[in-house]
Amino acid sequence: MASKLSRQQQTRKRHMRVRKKITGTAERPRLAVFRSGKHIYVQLIDDVAAKTLASASTLEADVRTTVKSGANVEAAKFTGNRIAEKAKASSIKNVVFDRGGNLYHGRIKALADAAREGGLEF
């Protein structure tokens, strides 16, 4: 039987379920991912102080010149590497991964794997 909730409502429901369990701190910020139809965005968030410590997306100028589309696995890998570089610059090594209610495959998995390769631990 098909769900009566829309895809967006299902994602929101999953995101709330995940967010009940995880919180970012200054020592271990939350790596929050938002995936739209055309782009992917990622932030390192300290929930205690309510501050964004670093961010990366496929909208950044150097990313747009490197990747053809912001909505594919290649762009997600590039964005994962960028956030890992920015985290290193801020001396952040450990994070908590927040997939944003998205299923862990495709672009989300590619971003997470690239961030791990870049030196982040989660």
Backbone bond lengths (Angstrom), bond angles and torsions (degrees), N, CA, C in turn:
res aa  C-N    CA-C-N  psi(-1)  N-CA   C-N-CA  omega(-1)  CA-C   N-CA-C  phi
1 M - - - 1.453 - - 1.525 109.35 -
2 A 1.303 116.53 133.13 1.460 121.74 -177.71 1.527 110.81 -74.41
3 S 1.328 114.92 150.08 1.456 120.71 179.42 1.529 110.21 -73.14
4 K 1.322 116.38 147.81 1.458 120.75 178.18 1.518 110.88 -85.92
5 L 1.341 116.26 -9.87 1.457 120.23 178.66 1.521 110.43 -85.89
6 S 1.324 116.13 146.63 1.459 119.65 175.87 1.525 109.00 -73.21
7 R 1.296 116.55 167.44 1.467 121.01 179.07 1.534 110.57 -59.24
8 Q 1.324 116.80 -41.13 1.466 121.49 179.13 1.534 110.56 -63.85
9 Q 1.324 117.76 -40.90 1.460 121.40 178.43 1.529 111.36 -67.04
10 Q 1.330 116.63 -37.85 1.458 120.15 177.40 1.531 110.98 -64.17
11 T 1.339 116.71 -42.50 1.460 121.43 178.06 1.515 110.47 -62.82
12 R 1.321 116.89 -43.76 1.469 121.78 179.60 1.532 110.58 -61.55
13 K 1.318 116.74 -41.32 1.458 122.08 179.47 1.530 111.17 -63.61
14 R 1.337 116.47 -44.46 1.461 120.65 176.42 1.519 111.27 -63.26
15 H 1.346 116.98 -40.46 1.456 120.95 -179.39 1.533 111.07 -62.87
16 M 1.297 117.86 -42.50 1.466 121.02 178.69 1.531 110.72 -64.71
17 R 1.310 116.83 -37.05 1.462 121.08 178.41 1.531 110.64 -64.77
18 V 1.320 116.84 -41.05 1.467 121.43 178.98 1.523 110.20 -69.57
19 R 1.326 117.64 -42.92 1.471 122.11 -174.97 1.527 113.03 -68.01
20 K 1.331 117.73 -21.81 1.465 119.99 176.04 1.520 110.57 -64.65
21 K 1.333 116.50 -27.31 1.457 121.53 -171.49 1.523 114.40 -99.11
22 I 1.329 118.69 -22.38 1.462 119.66 -175.47 1.519 112.34 -120.49
23 T 1.331 115.31 146.61 1.457 122.99 178.06 1.514 108.15 -144.16
24 G 1.305 117.12 138.68 1.455 121.35 177.76 1.510 111.06 -92.65
25 T 1.321 116.55 142.93 1.462 122.89 175.78 1.525 108.37 -122.11
26 A 1.327 116.76 176.89 1.461 120.07 178.88 1.529 110.60 -65.38
27 E 1.348 116.95 -37.44 1.461 120.77 -179.60 1.528 111.75 -75.26
28 R 1.345 115.88 -34.53 1.466 121.36 -177.89 1.533 108.82 -136.75
29 P 1.349 116.74 82.14 1.466 119.66 -176.72 1.529 112.67 -71.06
30 R 1.312 114.39 164.01 1.465 121.40 179.50 1.527 108.67 -88.11
31 L 1.318 116.60 127.68 1.461 122.92 176.14 1.526 106.97 -92.16
32 A 1.327 116.71 94.34 1.465 122.42 -173.78 1.523 110.29 -94.22
33 V 1.324 116.13 131.31 1.463 122.63 -178.06 1.517 109.63 -114.29
34 F 1.338 116.11 133.65 1.465 121.59 171.75 1.520 107.22 -124.29
35 R 1.306 115.66 129.19 1.452 121.62 -177.44 1.521 108.47 -118.44
36 S 1.327 116.29 120.85 1.455 119.98 175.26 1.525 108.32 -108.05
37 G 1.293 117.38 -176.93 1.454 120.53 -179.88 1.519 112.91 -68.18
38 K 1.337 117.14 -30.82 1.465 120.89 -175.07 1.522 114.36 -110.24
39 H 1.335 118.78 -18.75 1.458 120.97 -173.85 1.525 111.24 -143.75
40 I 1.338 115.04 172.58 1.460 121.32 173.88 1.526 106.95 -135.57
41 Y 1.324 115.85 137.49 1.454 122.55 -176.01 1.528 108.51 -126.79
42 V 1.321 117.11 144.40 1.458 120.91 178.95 1.526 108.85 -142.14
43 Q 1.339 116.10 140.69 1.464 122.09 -179.34 1.519 109.93 -135.23
44 L 1.326 115.77 149.27 1.458 122.09 168.64 1.515 106.10 -101.97
45 I 1.332 117.30 118.44 1.460 122.23 -171.03 1.524 110.92 -122.13
46 D 1.331 115.37 131.88 1.462 122.59 170.75 1.524 105.95 -97.13
47 D 1.334 117.34 102.77 1.466 121.39 -176.26 1.516 112.58 -70.90
48 V 1.322 117.97 -27.91 1.465 121.17 -179.57 1.529 110.02 -64.92
49 A 1.336 116.73 -47.03 1.463 121.38 179.74 1.530 112.05 -91.58
50 A 1.327 117.42 -4.07 1.469 123.24 -178.37 1.524 111.09 55.77
51 K 1.341 116.17 50.43 1.458 121.35 -179.36 1.518 110.82 -130.31
52 T 1.328 115.35 144.47 1.459 121.27 172.42 1.514 107.43 -91.03
53 L 1.324 116.98 121.77 1.457 122.11 -176.22 1.528 112.14 -87.16
54 A 1.319 117.64 -34.77 1.465 122.43 178.18 1.515 108.46 -159.79
55 S 1.326 115.68 156.13 1.456 119.40 178.16 1.522 109.97 -148.78
56 A 1.316 115.40 157.78 1.463 122.22 175.88 1.519 107.80 -151.65
57 S 1.312 115.84 150.78 1.466 119.76 177.21 1.519 109.59 -157.60
58 T 1.300 115.12 172.14 1.456 120.05 177.85 1.522 111.36 -80.19
59 L 1.316 118.54 0.96 1.459 122.01 176.88 1.520 112.59 -87.26
60 E 1.335 118.27 -11.48 1.464 121.20 -179.63 1.529 109.74 -65.19
61 A 1.324 115.80 146.27 1.462 121.36 -172.84 1.525 113.18 -58.97
62 D 1.332 118.05 -45.59 1.462 119.77 -178.01 1.525 111.95 -68.95
63 V 1.313 117.15 -29.83 1.471 120.53 177.47 1.518 109.93 -71.05
64 R 1.311 116.93 -41.39 1.467 120.91 -177.59 1.527 111.81 -63.89
65 T 1.349 116.31 -32.21 1.462 118.43 178.56 1.528 111.41 -78.02
66 T 1.346 117.25 -25.02 1.461 121.42 -176.70 1.523 112.55 -84.39
67 V 1.323 117.47 -46.64 1.464 120.62 -176.53 1.524 110.19 -102.09
68 K 1.316 114.72 149.65 1.461 120.31 -176.71 1.532 111.57 -75.93
69 S 1.343 115.62 -43.58 1.461 121.19 -179.03 1.520 109.04 -130.63
70 G 1.304 117.10 147.43 1.458 120.83 178.41 1.510 112.92 -87.62
71 A 1.334 116.95 1.36 1.466 120.83 -173.42 1.513 112.72 -115.21
72 N 1.343 117.53 35.59 1.455 118.68 178.61 1.530 110.64 -134.80
73 V 1.316 116.21 174.95 1.462 122.22 -176.24 1.526 110.84 -64.31
74 E 1.327 117.25 -36.60 1.468 121.01 179.54 1.526 110.73 -60.83
75 A 1.328 116.95 -43.54 1.463 121.37 178.88 1.526 110.79 -65.74
76 A 1.322 117.03 -37.80 1.465 120.87 179.22 1.524 110.39 -65.26
77 K 1.337 117.20 -40.45 1.467 120.78 177.34 1.521 110.61 -62.07
78 F 1.322 116.32 -45.11 1.457 120.95 179.99 1.524 111.13 -61.98
79 T 1.329 116.89 -41.28 1.464 121.85 178.92 1.522 110.53 -66.72
80 G 1.329 118.23 -38.43 1.461 122.02 176.14 1.517 111.90 -61.45
81 N 1.340 116.81 -41.39 1.459 120.70 176.77 1.526 111.45 -64.64
82 R 1.343 116.31 -40.62 1.479 120.87 -179.45 1.531 111.14 -62.95
83 I 1.335 117.99 -43.32 1.458 119.88 -178.73 1.525 110.32 -69.03
84 A 1.326 117.71 -32.79 1.464 120.84 177.22 1.529 110.24 -66.13
85 E 1.331 116.82 -40.48 1.472 120.92 176.96 1.525 110.88 -62.75
86 K 1.317 116.41 -45.32 1.471 120.54 -179.28 1.528 111.08 -66.49
87 A 1.329 116.97 -34.81 1.466 120.56 177.96 1.522 110.08 -67.34
88 K 1.326 116.86 -41.61 1.467 120.73 177.69 1.529 110.20 -60.73
89 A 1.325 116.13 -42.01 1.467 120.70 179.25 1.524 111.09 -62.20
90 S 1.320 117.34 -30.44 1.467 121.97 177.84 1.519 111.84 -93.68
91 S 1.330 117.28 9.87 1.471 125.47 -179.06 1.532 112.57 55.79
92 I 1.333 115.02 43.60 1.464 122.02 175.63 1.521 107.38 -107.67
93 K 1.330 116.22 127.59 1.463 120.07 -179.13 1.529 111.84 -118.06
94 N 1.338 117.23 -40.80 1.466 121.86 -178.40 1.520 110.22 -102.99
95 V 1.329 116.21 134.51 1.460 121.81 177.89 1.522 109.80 -136.27
96 V 1.328 115.44 167.01 1.461 123.09 172.47 1.526 106.18 -109.61
97 F 1.323 117.79 126.27 1.466 121.33 -175.22 1.518 111.27 -85.96
98 D 1.329 116.37 124.92 1.458 123.48 176.41 1.523 107.86 -116.75
99 R 1.320 116.16 104.85 1.465 120.83 -176.05 1.519 113.07 -76.69
100 G 1.309 117.26 -0.79 1.456 121.04 174.09 1.512 115.00 68.77
101 G 1.325 117.63 27.08 1.459 120.60 179.56 1.514 113.44 82.94
102 N 1.330 117.12 -5.61 1.460 120.56 177.63 1.519 109.68 -79.99
103 L 1.305 116.74 152.77 1.446 120.97 176.33 1.522 109.12 -70.98
104 Y 1.334 116.39 145.43 1.458 121.03 -175.69 1.527 109.95 -84.11
105 H 1.320 115.91 79.90 1.465 122.60 173.32 1.511 107.23 -163.77
106 G 1.300 116.44 169.33 1.458 120.65 177.38 1.508 112.98 65.26
107 R 1.337 116.31 -126.39 1.466 121.81 -175.90 1.521 112.44 -64.15
108 I 1.335 117.53 -37.25 1.465 121.25 -178.87 1.530 109.82 -66.26
109 K 1.314 116.67 -45.29 1.469 121.48 179.57 1.523 110.48 -65.22
110 A 1.332 117.82 -41.09 1.460 122.00 179.66 1.524 110.85 -62.46
111 L 1.329 116.86 -42.49 1.467 121.23 178.15 1.524 110.35 -63.45
112 A 1.328 117.62 -45.16 1.463 121.69 -179.17 1.525 111.24 -63.55
113 D 1.315 117.03 -43.68 1.471 120.73 179.71 1.527 111.02 -64.11
114 A 1.334 117.27 -41.20 1.460 120.68 178.90 1.522 111.56 -66.45
115 A 1.325 117.53 -37.26 1.461 121.03 177.70 1.524 110.49 -66.44
116 R 1.326 116.95 -38.28 1.471 121.20 176.50 1.526 110.81 -64.70
117 E 1.333 116.60 -43.68 1.459 121.06 178.08 1.519 111.23 -62.94
118 G 1.335 116.11 -31.53 1.462 121.47 179.19 1.521 113.66 -75.93
119 G 1.333 117.55 -7.75 1.453 119.41 174.99 1.522 115.42 118.81
120 L 1.328 119.00 -5.22 1.453 120.27 178.17 1.523 109.82 -78.65
121 E 1.330 115.92 144.49 1.456 120.48 178.76 1.526 110.48 -114.97
122 F 1.315 115.41 123.99 1.468 122.40 174.99 1.501 109.78 -160.93
